[in-house]
Every structure is written in C-alpha cells, then in structure tokens.
C-alpha cells in the first residue's frame, strides 16, 4: 500500500520558485540602503515577509496551523497560533490531508477504506488506515467538529477520529514501541451494548502489550446515519472531551499519567510503573482502524483556542 501524500503540480512549484527568486533580487538590491534599520527599511521588510507568506500559501507550503519545532511529547501549550482556524468541506483535494490508496477526497466527502490490510491484523506488520491532517500540524489544545458516517462493510468494525498521534518518525503510521496513539471510534451497530470506543496505544516496549481501550453507549447513531462529533483538547493537552449528538458529552479523557478514566481496562495500570510522561501534543486524523469497512467524513472545522 502506497503511503505517499500527493504533491503540488510542477507548474505551481515553478511559479513559486521564480517568484521567490524575484523577491530575493529585490531584497538584495535594497539591503545596503536599509541596513541602518530606518522606517522605510522596516516597511520594506514587512512587505517582503507578507509576500513570502502569500507565495508559500499559494504553493501549498507551510500548514495554516504550523507544526511545532519540538518533538510532540516535549511541547507545552499550543503549537499553532492562538485563534487560528481551518475548515474543509472536502469538495476537492487541496493537499490538506494525507492521501494514499484507499483514501479519496471529493464530492464534499473524505472517503476512507475499505482496506484488505489494517492494524487489527497485527500492528507490527499492518498500518493504521487513516488520513492525517497534514495542514493542521502538531496540535496540543484544539476544538474541532466533523461529520462521520458508515458507508459499507461489516457493521461491527471501527471507524475512527484520531485525537492524538505522536508520530516520532513522521511516517503517518503508528509504530509499535515508538509512537503514542489515541483514537475515538464508533461502529454502525452496537457491540455488547456499546456504540463508541476509545483506543489507546502506548509505546511501552516493542514486545509488551500496548493496546488499551474502553467501550460505552453514548450519543452516537448507528447504521448510515451521519454523526456530528466534537472533540476538545484543553488544559495544555491533558484533557480531551468527546461530544456526540446535540452536543451531549460522551466521555472525558484525562491524560496526566497518561490514563483514561476508570472504565479503562485493569491491565492499563501496569504502564504506570514505567513512569511514562503524558503525551500532550500530536497529529489528528480521520479514518478507520479495522479492515473491510468504509467511512465518510465531511464538514471538518478546527479552532486553536
């Protein structure tokens, strides 16, 4: 399965390079006269900076919500600018999400799946099957909403919203023993009375068990009914609230140890003896985490508080 995101077209890249060369020539020709820091020099520098930002955005460059310069696990506070926002109606592929075989964007939907291989086979040999929001960057506190819907496939397979993904080697695949991964998942039909799940992967070691989850019944629809979901990360990434239909809170995750509330499996407690720090920053994404099922997402909107 190819995991390489799509890149900008050659013509856009060519225009971008030519524009930057022209800008560099202008800057060099004025650098001597403005080296004393005059008002005119400051004004020109501000104009140059604005032009660079505009050209970069047009070329599909830096994320609207910038990525952190530190490792996700070591960041504190937001890595994007306060008050930043971003929305996508998925009318077309604008380069905001990782796209590979099994992921398509268009017609106001992000379609993910179905896949023959996914991480429910064995996380050591099969990838997670989700699209990362590459335009969002690395996030700590956030508030985002998205519509999710089962399209086809077994009704007991997980469709997912990725709430935190500490991707150490930046390959958009959770690697066993290396990456931290936290996801909300739901199914088209209840499983043992539960219709939503929280799945957590903890990089304890490459051999120790590291998958933990809990299940519950909450304000989410089954079948092919569209679910409008909201996810809020707060307190410098130490708390995540999950909301379902009509804004009803379904769960609160507290990650100080890191640990999920008391419904988490008893086996989760073993990791506390290993002194693991909380993972408060990471990527977000949309998709599935099991084989054979297809999910559709629409009306994505995110704000950095």
N, C-alpha and C positions, 0 to 999 in steps of 0.2 A: 504493500500500500504506500503510495507516494504521500509524503507529509509536507512537501514544499509549498509554502504560500505562493500565491500569484504575485508577479511583479509588475511594475508600471511599464507601459509601452516604450519602445525605443525612441519614438518621436518626442514624447514628453520629456524623457531623460535628456535628449539632445538639446531641446529648447531650454531646459533648466540649466545645463552646463554653460551654454552660450550666454545666458542671462547673467550667471554668476561671474563669468569672465569679463563681461562688460562692466559689471558692478565693481570688480576688482580694479579695473583700469581707472574708473572714476575715483575710487578711494585713493589709489596710489598717487594720482595727479594732484590731489588736494592735501595729502598728508603733511607735506612740508609747511604749507602756509597755515595749517590748523594745529600744529604741534604745540602751540602755547596754550591751548585749552580755551580759546575765545568762545563767545556765544555763538558765532557763526559756525565754528567747528563742531560744537555740541549739537547744533541743529542738524548739520550735515550727517553727523554720526547717527543721530536718531532716525533720520530719513533712510540712511543705509540699512540700519538694523531692521526697520519696518519692511523695507523692500526684500531683504533676505528672508524674513519670516514669511512674507507673502509668496515668494517664489518657492520656498521649501514646501509650504502647504499645497501649492498648486501641483507640485511634483509628487505628491503623495508621500512626503517625507516624515518628519517627526510627528509623533502622536499628538492629538489635540489635548489629551490628558497625559503629560510627559511621564516617561518611565524614570524610576529612581536611578541614581548613580551608584547606590549601595546595594548589597545583597538584600533580597526581600526580608529575610529573617532578622536583619540588623537595622531596619528602618524604624523610625518613630514618627508618628503623625502622617499626614497625607503626603504622597509623593507628587500629586498633581496640584495645580494652583487652586487655592481656595475659591470656591464659587464657580469653578469650571463645570461645563455641562456638555453633553453629547447625546444625540439621538439618531436612530437609524430605522427607517421603515422597510428596509430590505427590498426596495424597488429595483435595485441593481447592485452588483458587486463594486464597491468603491474602495476596496483594499483595506477595509476596517477589521476584517476577520480572517483567520487562517482558513484557507480553502484547499481541500485535497479530495481524493476520490471518495465519494460518498457524502460530500458537502456541496450544496448548491445554494446560490443566492439569486432571487428574482421573484417577480410577481408578488412582492410585499411579504416574502417569507424567506427565512433561513431554514432549509431542509437538511436534516442530519440523519444518515442511515438509509436503509438498513445495511449492516455490515456482517460479513461472514466471520470475521475475527474481531474480538474485542476483549477487554480486560477481565470479563467474567470467565474466560478460559483459564488464564494464568497471567497475572500481572507481570511476570518475569519475561514472557515471550510475546504478549499481545498488547497493543496500545489502547489507551483510553480513546473513545471515539467522540470527540467533541471539538468544537471550533473555539479557539481562543480569541478574545477581543484584543487584537494587536494594537488597535488605535487607542485603547484605554490606558495602556502602560501598566505599571505596577501600582496597585491601589492599597490603601490602608482603610480609612473611613470612606464610605460611599453610601449612596441611596439610589437604587435602580429598580425599575419595573420592566417587565417583559411578559408578553402573552405566550403561553406554551400549549401545545395540542398534540395528542396522539393521532398519527395518520394511519399507520398499518403495522402489522406484526403481532406477536404474542402480547396479550394484554397484561401479563404479569412481569414484563421487562421494564427496567428502569430508564426513564427519560430524566435528564438532569440539567441543573443550573450549577455551574462551578462557582463557588463562593470565595475560595482562596486556593491558589495553586503556586507554591514556592518552587519555581522551575529552575533548579540550580544550574543546569547546563543549557537552558533556553532552547530546548528541542520540542516544546509543547507536548511532551509525553511524560506522565508521572513515572519516574524511575524508582524501583524498589530499593529501599535503604538509602535513598538520596533526597527525594522530593516530598514535601508535605502537600496534602491534597484534601480539600473539604468540599463536599457537594450536597446540595439538596436534590432529592429525586422523588418522582411520583410515578404511578402506574395507572393504566387505563382501567384496571379492575383491582379491587382490594386484595391484599394478601394477608390472610389470617386477621381480617378486620382492619388492617392498616392501609391507608392510601397515600402516605408520604413517608419518606425515609431520609435520614441524614447519614452520609457515608464519610468516614474519615480514614485517611491513610497516613501513618506516622512513620518516618524514616528511622526506626529504632535500630535495625541492622538488616543485612541482606538475607538473613536466614530466619530471624524471629518473626512471628505473626505480627502483622501491622495493619490489618483491616478491621475497623470497628464501626458499628452503626447502631442506630435505634429506629424503631418504626412506631407510627402512631396514626390515629384517624384525625383528619383536620379538614379545614375549609377548602377542599380541592375537589374538582369534578372528575368523574371517570369518563370512559368512552372517548368520543372525539370532541367533547365539549372544550371550548377554549378556557384555559385558566389564566386569569390576570394575577401575576405574582409580584410581590415587592420584597426586596432584600435590603436591609440597612445595617451597615457595619459602623460601629461607633466606639467611643472610649479608646481612641488610638488603636483600633483593631482588636480590642479584647472582647467585644460583644457583637453578635450578629443576630438580628431579629428577622424572622421569616413570617410574611403575611400572605394570606390567601384571599378567597372570595370576599368582597365587600370590605377589604382592609382588615379582616379579622386576623389577629396574631395566632400563628400556629405553633411557634416554638421560639425560644430564646437560647442561643448558644453562648456560653461563657468559656473563653479560651485561655484563662490565666495560667493553667498548669502545663500544657493546654488540656482542657477537659470539657466534655459536653455534659449537659445536665444529668440528673440522677437516673434517667431512663437508659443511659448508655450501658452496654454490656459490662458485667463484672470483670471480664478479662482485660478491660481497658486500664485497670488500676495498676497493672504491672509496670506500665511505662513510667509511672510517677517516680519510681525508684531510680530512674535513669537521669533524673534532673534535667528533663527536656525543657528548654525555654519556650514560651509561647511564640507562635508564628503569626505575626500581626500584619503582614503585607503579602501581596501576591497578585497573580493574574486572575481574571474571571473569564468564564466561557459558557457556551450553550451546547447541548448535545444529548448523547445517550451514553450509558456506561455498561450496556449489555448488548449482545448480538441480536440480530433479527428484527429489531424494532425501529421504526422511523418516527421522528418528532419534527414538528414545525414550530418556529418561533417568529414572532412579529412584534412591532411597536416597542422596540427597545429604547429606553431613555435612562440616562445616568447623570447624577449630580455629585460633585465633590463639595461637602458642606463647608 
